Amino acid sequence: MANASVAPDKRSGLNLDKQRTSGIRRFFKQIDLQLMVIPALVLIFIFAYIPMYGILIAFQDYKLGASFIGSEWVGLKHFIYFFNAPEFAVVMKNTIIISLLKFCFGFPAPIILALMLNEVRKMFFKRVIQTVTYLPHFLSWVVIGSMVTSMLSVDNGSINMLLEKLHLINEPVNFLSMSEYFWGILITANVWKEIGFASIVYLAAIAGIDPHLYEAASMDGASRFKQIYLITLPSIIPVVIIFMILAIGNLVNAGFEDILILASNPALREVSDSVDVYVVRVGIDNFRYSYATAIGLFKAVISVTLLTFANFVARKAGNSLW
């Protein structure tokens, strides 16, 4: 009985040794690729990990020019102040609503575009559509914001002119000063800017599907819609799940540049003040660096929690980041 209980432990130890040896061998076989990764790791360490030391000021009354060690420690003072701030409810509500709207409309949009582009048989037409949809991604939000502002302008704005021609309005509407239109404008601009570039990954995943599957389905009488539903979508589900996990982890990142540019009117503050905008407006602009850092740390903790939860759920479905 003693020998029987020891043998499995020895076998498991031998298996671990074999795994370590095979891992080391694979590392040295790919040494050229491993060396190429080192500069990226160094950059990540310098610009992403070393600055984490700065989160200490979230628990201090930091003054510009003072050292992190020499500043006065105040514990959770800035977190408590943020939770009790009059703007807390509005800021969190706007952040959650804008993030959910971006997720609900912005996440499926590139998948749908990729599925549609995959069905286009004329390569010239397909390339034109891809170019037109990719282009906005490479434009800054300053340019995009100027275009949106021009289109929605009261004076000779194309949207107002079109609505007047269609007799849907009697006089120009100042869309960018009315809070009820802001979320729709913001989400539409975001989808327009990112839909083309985000679809590249899904198109690459679709390109890797075995074409014989489509041929077999076609011979069995499956229509194009059935082929999309039964072959294309199931084949790209792992990629969709990975990006969904990342999107859920970013649910508290409502955005900064787009909101700051499109919500320049103070009248929109009640619907546009997200966590990031609030940090800049109240924390950075007023030199309250400890307060701003505390809010950023609070948001980061929520993001990591959401990411971990999403990954846990996805692992149950057979796909996960780790």
Residue pairs with C-beta under 8 A, 6 or more apart in sequence:
27 34
53 68
54 68
54 293
55 293
55 297
56 68
57 68
57 71
57 289
57 290
57 293
58 78
58 79
58 290
58 293
58 294
58 296
58 297
59 73
59 74
59 75
59 76
59 78
59 290
59 294
60 68
60 71
60 72
60 73
60 74
60 290
61 71
61 72
61 74
61 77
61 290
62 68
62 71
62 289
62 290
62 293
63 71
64 287
64 289
74 290
78 290
78 291
78 293
78 294
78 295
79 294
79 298
81 291
82 88
82 291
82 294
82 295
82 298
87 273
87 278
87 282
90 270
90 273
91 273
91 274
91 275
91 278
92 275
94 254
94 271
94 272
94 273
94 274
95 252
95 254
95 274
95 275
96 251
96 252
96 254
97 183
98 183
98 186
98 187
98 254
98 255
98 259
98 274
99 250
99 251
99 252
99 253
99 254
100 251
101 183
101 187
102 187
102 190
102 254
102 255
103 247
103 248
103 251
105 187
105 191
106 187
106 190
106 191
106 194
106 195
106 198
107 243
107 244
107 247
109 191
109 195
109 198
110 194
110 195
110 196
110 198
110 199
110 202
111 199
111 202
111 236
111 240
113 133
113 195
113 196
113 199
114 199
114 202
114 203
114 206
115 202
115 206
115 228
115 232
115 233
117 126
117 129
117 130
117 199
117 203
118 203
118 206
118 232
119 224
119 228
120 126
120 129
130 196
132 196
133 195
133 196
133 199
134 196
134 197
134 200
135 196
136 144
136 192
136 193
136 194
136 196
137 193
137 194
137 196
137 197
139 193
140 257
141 193
141 257
141 258
141 261
142 261
144 189
144 193
144 258
144 261
145 189
145 258
145 261
145 262
148 185
148 189
148 262
149 176
149 262
150 157
150 158
151 157
151 158
151 159
152 159
152 160
152 175
152 176
152 185
153 160
154 160
154 172
154 173
154 174
155 172
157 172
159 175
160 169
160 172
160 173
163 169
163 173
164 170
164 171
164 172
175 181
175 185
176 182
176 185
176 262
176 264
176 265
176 268
177 265
177 267
177 268
179 267
179 268
179 270
179 271
182 262
182 263
182 268
182 271
182 272
183 271
185 262
186 255
186 258
186 259
186 262
186 263
186 272
189 258
189 262
190 255
190 258
201 239
201 243
202 236
202 239
202 240
205 235
205 236
205 239
206 232
206 235
206 236
208 235
209 231
209 232
209 235
209 236
213 231
214 227
214 231
217 226
217 227
217 230
217 231
218 227
222 230
237 319
238 319
241 314
241 317
241 319
241 320
242 319
242 321
244 310
244 314
245 307
245 310
245 311
245 314
245 320
245 321
246 307
246 321
248 306
248 307
248 309
248 310
249 303
249 304
249 306
249 307
249 310
250 303
251 303
251 306
252 275
252 299
252 302
252 303
252 306
253 276
253 299
253 303
254 274
254 275
254 276
255 274
255 276
256 274
256 276
256 277
256 280
259 272
259 274
259 276
259 277
260 277
260 280
262 272
263 269
263 271
263 272
263 277
273 281
275 295
275 299
278 295
279 292
279 295
279 296
280 292
282 288
282 291
282 292
283 289
283 291
283 292
283 293
283 295
284 292
311 320
311 321
311 322
312 320
314 320
314 321
